[in-house]
Amino acid sequence: MVDALRRVMSSFDVAAVVKELEPLISGMRIDNIYQLDPKTLLFRLRGAGREPSQLIVEAGARMHLTSYSLEKPKRPPAFSNGRVMEVRQHGFERIVVVKVKGRDGDYRLVIELFGKGNVILVAPNGKILHALQYKRMRDRKILRGETFK
């Protein structure tokens, strides 16, 4: 009963999700990305000879494939059409790193599944391009143009 009410993922949950997603979405192309609300992104993925997939990411809470039809905004972000190269868990933390090959090099989509969470797009040069939430903390800054740490 308690698990049904849980709204956060443990490191074990993240490890299981990454192990499940890696073979399913690696090599697929990001067709579109939609921001459904301030903390939720929907990735439409496609690949040759594979069924199209939808990956939903809610910062701080969840990451999974869905077959539900969700209402989407009209305009996708600029890094759409990249190819998913790798999905991995950072150490044994509640952080998932999705490596995306884009026109200009390899981008990283860093998904934080703890606390309030965040989704951060890091450019090939290591600088932050976009984040769902920009913030300054004692030990790091999540700001556009800052080096991601």
C-alpha positions in Angstrom: 0.0 0.0 0.0 2.8 2.4 0.8 4.6 1.8 -2.5 1.4 2.9 -4.4 1.7 6.3 -2.7 5.4 6.7 -3.2 6.3 9.7 -5.6 10.1 9.3 -5.7 12.4 6.8 -7.3 15.1 5.1 -5.3 18.5 4.4 -6.7 17.4 0.8 -7.2 14.3 2.0 -9.2 16.5 4.2 -11.4 18.9 1.2 -12.0 15.9 -1.0 -13.1 14.5 1.7 -15.3 17.8 2.4 -17.0 18.4 -1.3 -17.6 15.0 -1.6 -19.2 15.2 1.5 -21.3 18.8 1.2 -22.6 18.0 -1.6 -25.2 14.6 -0.2 -26.0 15.5 3.3 -26.9 19.3 3.4 -27.7 19.7 4.1 -31.4 16.3 5.7 -31.8 16.0 9.2 -33.1 14.3 11.9 -31.0 11.5 13.0 -33.3 10.1 15.7 -31.1 10.3 16.8 -27.5 7.4 18.5 -25.8 7.3 20.3 -22.4 3.9 19.2 -21.0 4.2 21.2 -17.8 6.9 23.0 -15.8 8.5 19.7 -14.7 7.4 17.1 -17.4 8.9 16.4 -20.8 7.6 14.0 -23.5 10.1 12.6 -26.0 8.7 11.1 -29.2 11.2 8.5 -30.5 11.4 6.6 -33.7 13.8 4.1 -35.2 14.1 2.1 -38.4 12.1 -1.2 -38.1 11.0 -0.3 -34.6 7.7 0.9 -33.2 7.6 4.6 -32.3 7.9 5.2 -28.6 7.1 7.9 -26.1 9.3 8.5 -23.1 7.9 10.7 -20.3 10.3 12.3 -17.9 9.0 14.2 -14.8 11.9 15.9 -13.0 12.3 14.5 -9.5 9.6 11.9 -9.9 9.6 9.4 -12.8 10.9 8.3 -16.2 9.2 5.6 -18.3 7.7 4.7 -21.7 4.0 5.5 -22.2 1.5 4.5 -24.8 -1.1 7.1 -23.7 -1.9 9.9 -26.1 -1.0 13.2 -24.3 -1.8 16.8 -25.3 1.3 18.4 -26.7 2.4 22.0 -27.2 2.7 23.2 -30.8 6.4 23.8 -30.9 9.2 21.3 -30.0 12.6 22.4 -28.6 15.6 22.9 -30.9 17.5 19.7 -30.0 14.8 17.5 -31.5 15.9 15.0 -34.1 19.0 13.9 -32.3 19.8 10.2 -31.9 19.8 8.5 -28.4 23.2 6.9 -28.1 23.2 5.7 -24.5 21.1 5.7 -21.4 23.0 5.2 -18.1 22.7 5.8 -14.4 25.3 8.2 -12.9 27.1 6.0 -10.3 24.3 4.6 -8.2 22.6 8.0 -7.8 19.1 9.0 -8.8 20.5 10.6 -11.9 20.0 9.4 -15.5 22.3 10.6 -18.3 21.0 10.2 -21.8 23.7 10.8 -24.5 22.2 12.3 -27.6 24.0 12.7 -30.9 23.0 15.9 -32.5 24.1 17.9 -35.6 26.8 19.6 -33.6 28.1 16.7 -31.5 27.2 14.7 -28.5 24.7 16.3 -26.0 23.9 15.0 -22.6 20.4 15.2 -21.1 20.8 14.9 -17.4 17.7 13.8 -15.6 17.7 14.3 -11.8 15.1 12.1 -10.1 15.5 13.3 -6.6 14.2 16.3 -4.5 12.5 18.8 -6.8 14.4 17.3 -9.7 15.6 18.9 -12.9 16.3 18.1 -16.5 19.4 19.8 -17.9 20.6 19.8 -21.5 24.4 20.0 -21.7 26.1 21.0 -25.0 29.1 19.1 -26.5 31.4 21.7 -24.9 30.1 20.9 -21.4 28.1 24.2 -21.1 24.4 24.2 -19.9 22.1 25.0 -22.8 18.7 24.6 -21.1 17.3 23.5 -17.8 13.7 23.1 -16.6 14.8 25.0 -13.5 17.7 27.5 -13.3 19.2 27.9 -9.8 22.3 28.9 -7.8 23.4 26.6 -5.0 26.3 26.7 -2.6 28.3 24.2 -4.5 27.1 24.6 -8.1 25.1 26.7 -10.5 22.5 25.5 -13.0 22.5 28.5 -15.3 22.6 28.9 -19.1 26.2 29.1 -20.3 27.8 27.7 -17.0 29.9 24.6 -17.2 27.8 21.6 -15.9 29.2 20.0 -12.8 
